[in-house]
Each structure stands twice: as C-alpha cells, then as structure tokens.
Amino acid sequence: MSGDLNATIDSNPPFPGKERHFLRAQLARIFAATQIAPKGLYEIDEESGKVRFAEEFSVPATEELKSLEQWGNV
C-alpha cells in the first residue's frame, strides 16, 4: 500500500480497482474472518478436538460484558 487512495494497484493477478477499493476489500476480508464471543461460550471436545457450545454456559450480566476481559476470539 502506498498511502495514496487514488493509486492504481500493480499486482498479479491484476486488481481492477484503485488502492481505496483494495483497502476496502482487505478490510472486508478481515471483518468476515473475525469472530468474538463471551468467554466460556465454547469449549473444545477432548475426544474429537472440535469446538462446541459449552453445556453449562450462562450469559454474563450486561455490566460484566462491558469489560474486555469477558470476551475472547473463537
């Protein structure tokens, strides 16, 4: 990225837009791949290694959810 939002993108494969379009596309990919959930909502199944919903999860109070420590990535 050059920092000039009107610059053309020189890439292989060719990108058909300007740098502003490329930046927007990259941000959309990041947002689409990002997931957060309250800590404790998911657990890892020890037998299969897969992620599943925790059986004994209770949603924290609204005030507790305002704290970043209550959140984790999925």
N, C-alpha and C positions, 0 to 999 in steps of 0.2 A: 504494500500500500504506500502510495506516495504522499497522502495527505491532501491531495488536490481532488476534490469530489467530482470534478469535470474531466479528469484524465481518462484516457482510454486504457483498457486492460490488455496487456500483451501476455497472453497465456496459451498453453497447449493442454487441452483443447481450447479453441477460441471462446472467449466470453463475449456475448453480443451487446453488452451494455457498458456504461461508464463505471468509474470507481464507486460512485454512490450506489449504483444498483448492485455491484458486487458486495459492498459492505452490508447492505440490507439483506442480501441473500445469505451471507455468512451469519449475521445475527439471527436470522430466522432459523437456520440450522442449529445454532447453539440453543435457542429458546425451545425448539422442538425436542431436543435431546436432554433437556434438563428437567428433573423431577425432584420435588421435595415432599416430605411427608412428616407428620409428627413422629418423634422418636418413639419406638415401641410398636408402631402400627404393623410393621413387617418383621418376620423372623425367618431364619434360614432353616429349612428342613434338614436335619442331621443325616437322614438316610439318603435322600436324593440330591441334597445340596441346592435345591431350588428355593427361591424366595416365595413366601406365602404370607397371608394375613395372620397376625397373631391372634390366637383364640381368646386371650384374656386382656384385650386392649380396651381401655376406656378413654374417651376423648377428654383431654385436659380442659380446665376452665379457660374461658376467654382471656383472662388476665395472664395466665401461665403461657398461653400461646403467643403473647406479645414478646416473649423472650426468645432470642435466637438459639439459646441452649435447648429449647424444646423441639427444634427442627433438625432433620437430617436428610441426606440425599438417599435416593432409592437405588 
